[in-house]
Amino acid sequence: MSAGPARPRGTTRVALTANAVLVYVFFFAPIAILAVFSFSDDRLVGRWGGFTTSWYGDFWADELLKDSMWMSVRVAVLSTFVSVILGTMAALALERFRWKTQRFFDAVLYLPIIIPDVTMAVMMLLFFTWGFDITNDVFGTEFSKGFGTITLSHIAFNISFVSIVVRARLAGMSLELEEAARDLYATRWKTFRHVTLPQITPGIAGGALLALTLSLDDVVITQFVSGPGATTLPVRVFSMIRKGITPVINAVSVVMLVASLVLVALSLLIQRLRGGSITG
Amino acid sequence: MGCGRRLGGAGVSEENGEPDGDVEPAEGLDPPQGDLTTTESVLTAEATPRFERAARRADAWRGFFFAAPTYLYMLIFFVAPLGIVTMYSFATRNRTGGTDLEGWNLASYARLDEPIVRTIVFRSLWLAVVTTVICLLIAYPFAYFMATRTPRVRNLMLVFVMIPFWTNFLVRNYAWRVILENDGIWNDTAEATQTDTVVDWLLDLPHWMQWAIPDWIENLPSPLFSEVGIVLGLVYGFLPFMILPLYASIERIDLSLVEASRDLYASGRQTLRRVLIPLSKPGIVAGSILVFVPSLGAYVTPQILGGDKETLLGSYIVVQFLTARNWPFGAALSVVLLGIMLIATQIYFRNEGRTL
């Protein structure tokens, strides 16, 4: 469709173009400035004092920061792995079958997407506190918050995002191929393995990247379920910012930024492969 | 076989217990009892051969089997926590700051009526509304501009909206902190060591542009640690959430309608109000909710850009857990926040949402 004639002209056009340019400047200037100043040789975060890479060195030398970085990576990978499997199964169950209490399940699966972070954080905190009280009393175990609780909480919200992305893919797929395979005496498993799965792979990959991103981004929920000394990089950075900002935080932020950008690039690649919609 | 995707939504199955949605084990193949009073179910029961019904029943079992692990996970790690929060909101705080899970009462909810709590709730609502409106005003023209480009340009523009959408939220808010921090990029009040601040740069603009720069800019305080700073951070954080659904719905509009309206001598403003806005309403509603809900519960942005002075609902809830140790009250506030969110999303789905 040529969008030509509906294009605004005259002053409207100038205003719209200016607005678009400003939006992009607004989006990218702060990120660029942050990246530049992470190389500034000055104790004040926002002052240019010559080029240095020493803040990155400081970051690398900081054991606490490095520990929490690895924690972030481990949590992200494990929670993504589990939620991709569970989320895909849920998507298949919801899109390809009809069963009782399905609508309830559907609603439950939607909730983590729209629930405010703070509420979910409170939920998980109270759940683990209450649950550990009971298990430690009854079984005499000594569970405490840390890697396990963080991962379990991340899986709880990641499942929803994976399933929504995979469902969008399944919904956009025609059933004819699957039916043809069944008519040709393929078993259900073979149909899934050779017909459905190849078609939804981009959706699964997209969902996995979204899950990785969300897990690496999360601050509020993780802060509530992490134990003393055991937490992820964003939470560590967040508590550092609250104590007072230092150029090391600039360096860590840029590292996190680069990680996000790599994931964006991958997701765009996948999107190109499936040539599809924006987020689904 | 193929159950249509929208079939379940029609609601045939739940009211009259049509075997379609049945996951009970197939004990014999009797038609569901007590349901034969309605003509509808009689018809379906007669029209469906027994083996087909059995097949469907098996199918329902398979669906349930696929969902079961996730179902169980969500029941344990999401639904149960939800129940526990609700339970805590009715509990009592004891003298040591612990929580007694007994003597259930509504005291925590009654505290919502306290002036300080009301101020915080209304301030949060107000800032969330302001953020949503600003996002809408920026995003709508942007989305329209995007939708009227050629497909190539459009995709490129979309990519550069997706980048901030995917980029770490904490880092993006922190970037503003770096810019606005005192004696940094924004202004330089204490020592005059650095000359190239944003304020200086504005004052150094050529003469013909000076008319746009008011005199007071020289003493303009940095918006950091104020409500302006919070709104700035929220708009920066959530603008992509507004642009994407708006673009999705404007792009779907047949733009020849805009032309038709102009051909019939409607002014630009009339076209916007009578044609574009009504047609893009789903996008407006979706975007507004996607911005409003997280803004209302925002915690990170107020902490980084708002300082401690401007307490908002999100921070106030966190304080109840981490410092004030009043868990029942914190739980009650979380339940209230959840309630507001549920109302908002109801509106979203009424407007045939799911654009994202």
Interface residues (C-beta under 8 A of the other chain):
Chain A: M1 S2 A3 P5 A6 R7 P8 T12 A15 L16 T17 N19 A20 V23 Y24 F26 F27 F28 P30 I31 I33 L34 F37 L44 V45 G46 R47 W48 L86 G87 M89 A90 L92 A93 L94 E95 R96 F97 R98 W99 K100 T101 Q102 R103 F105 V108 L109 L111 P112 I114 I115 P116 D117 V118 T119 A121 V122 M123 M124 L125 L126 F127 W130 L152 S153 I155 A156 I159 S163 A171 L175 E178 E179 R182 R188 T213 L216 D217 V219 V220 F224 P234 V237 F238 I241 R242 I245 I249 N250 S253 M256 L257 A259 S260 L261 L263 V264 S267 L268 S277 I278 T279 G280
Chain B: M1 G2 C3 R5 L7 G8 S13 E14 D20 G21 D22 V23 E24 R56 D59 A60 W61 R62 G63 F64 F65 F66 A67 P69 T70 Y71 Y73 M74 L75 F77 F78 V79 A80 P81 L82 I84 V85 Y88 I138 P141 F142 Y144 F145 M146 A147 T148 R149 T150 M157 L158 V159 F160 V161 M162 I163 P164 W166 T167 N168 F169 L170 V171 R172 Y174 A175 W176 R177 V178 I179 E181 D183 G184 I185 W186 T193 Q194 D196 Y236 L239 L244 Y247 A248 L255 S256 V258 E259 G268 V293 P294 L296 G297 Y299 V300 Q303 I304 L313 G314 I317 V318 F321 W327 G330 A331 S334 V335 L337 L338 M341 T345 L356
